[in-house]
Amino acid sequence: MSPDSIARILDRYKTGEIDLEAALGEMKDFPDKDMGFAVLDSHREIRVGYPEVVYCAGKSPAQFRGILEYLLSKGTNLLATRAAESHFEAVRDLSPDLVFDPVSRTITLKRVASSLVAASYIAVVTAGTSDIPVAEEAAVTAEVFGNRVERIYDVGVAGLHRLLSRIDLIRGAKAIVAVAGMEGALPSVLGGLVDKPIVAVPTSVGYGASFGGLSALLTMLNGCAAGVTVVNIDNGFGAGYYASMINRI
């Protein structure tokens, strides 16, 4: 439930459109819904400004369907991450507006228009093409939460002129998500070129000595440029969420 949805219920009760029993019935699952295998947090959007997001990995298609059936009844935007084709097949009949993106591994449904200023945007920047799946998870997350996103892909330090040719678009963003594997140098380079907060995302892209993204993670944590925050390896969702919080300020 969101503050707006609760306000609508209370307004309908106040005007006599619904009685007390009906109003309480609409709020019966507040603040949570116990489904046995999951306890859904219907109070989260009121506390933190964003509804609960479903992490699909480790959940069976049947469990995911049960969760989604409940969330779809709430009328908010929906985001499920790390989704497989089997998760989508289990729910695609629930709404024609559900969208599965195999690149970002997300399932989304957008029903609530953005309330943010259209001129404000988040830039999602990748070092290489191989980093795009993680970047798309960040971009889709930010878009579902009502943000405009500009994608600037494959502009890593192996060809610095590519980054510099897009620097004005990057500088115009309110927040920047910088996604890189290999040695993970992109966020440090950007940190020396822009005056906006950077959310750095190390990816598991790279050869053996990248240690599944650990090399990029350590580079980003030890970077000399200020103004860079680092999330976990391949955590595009966390980066998109954090950048959205910045863009709301």
HUKADA-V885480 format. One record per backbone hydrogen bond with DSSP energy under -0.5 kcal/mol. NH is the residue of the N-H (numbers start at 1). CO is the residue of the C=O. Records with the same first field share a line. If there is no record, write none. Layout:
# HUKADA-V885480
NH = CO + CO
This chain:
# HUKADA-V885480
6 = 2
7 = 3
8 = 4
9 = 5
10 = 6
11 = 7
12 = 8
13 = 9
14 = 10
15 = 11
16 = 13
17 = 12
18 = 12
23 = 19
24 = 20
25 = 21
26 = 22
27 = 23
28 = 25
30 = 27
33 = 40
35 = 33 + 38
37 = 35
40 = 33 + 38
42 = 31 + 40
43 = 31
44 = 41
46 = 1
47 = 43
48 = 44
49 = 44 + 45
54 = 79
55 = 53
56 = 54 + 81
59 = 56
64 = 60
65 = 61
66 = 62
67 = 63
68 = 64
69 = 65
70 = 66
71 = 67
72 = 68
73 = 69 + 70
74 = 71
75 = 72
76 = 71
78 = 109
80 = 107
81 = 54
83 = 105
87 = 84
88 = 84
89 = 85
90 = 86
91 = 87 + 88
92 = 88
94 = 91
95 = 91 + 92
98 = 95
99 = 108
101 = 99 + 106
102 = 100
105 = 101
106 = 101
107 = 80
108 = 99
109 = 78
111 = 109
113 = 111
120 = 117
122 = 148
123 = 175
124 = 122 + 150
125 = 123 + 177
126 = 152
127 = 179
131 = 128
132 = 129
135 = 131
136 = 132
137 = 133
138 = 134
139 = 135
140 = 136
141 = 137
142 = 138
143 = 139
144 = 140
145 = 141
146 = 143
147 = 142
148 = 120
150 = 122
151 = 149
152 = 124
155 = 126
156 = 127
159 = 156
160 = 157
162 = 159
163 = 159
164 = 160
165 = 161
166 = 163
167 = 164
170 = 166
171 = 167
172 = 168
173 = 170
174 = 121
175 = 121
176 = 197
177 = 123
178 = 176 + 199
179 = 125 + 177
180 = 201
182 = 205
184 = 181
188 = 185
189 = 185
190 = 186
191 = 187
192 = 188 + 189
193 = 190
194 = 190
197 = 174
198 = 227
199 = 176
200 = 198 + 229
201 = 178
202 = 200 + 231
203 = 180
210 = 207
211 = 208
213 = 210
214 = 211
215 = 210
217 = 213
218 = 214
219 = 215
220 = 216
221 = 217
222 = 218
223 = 220
229 = 198
231 = 200
234 = 202
235 = 232
236 = 234
239 = 235
240 = 236
241 = 237
242 = 238
243 = 239
244 = 240
245 = 241
246 = 242
247 = 243
248 = 244
249 = 245 + 246
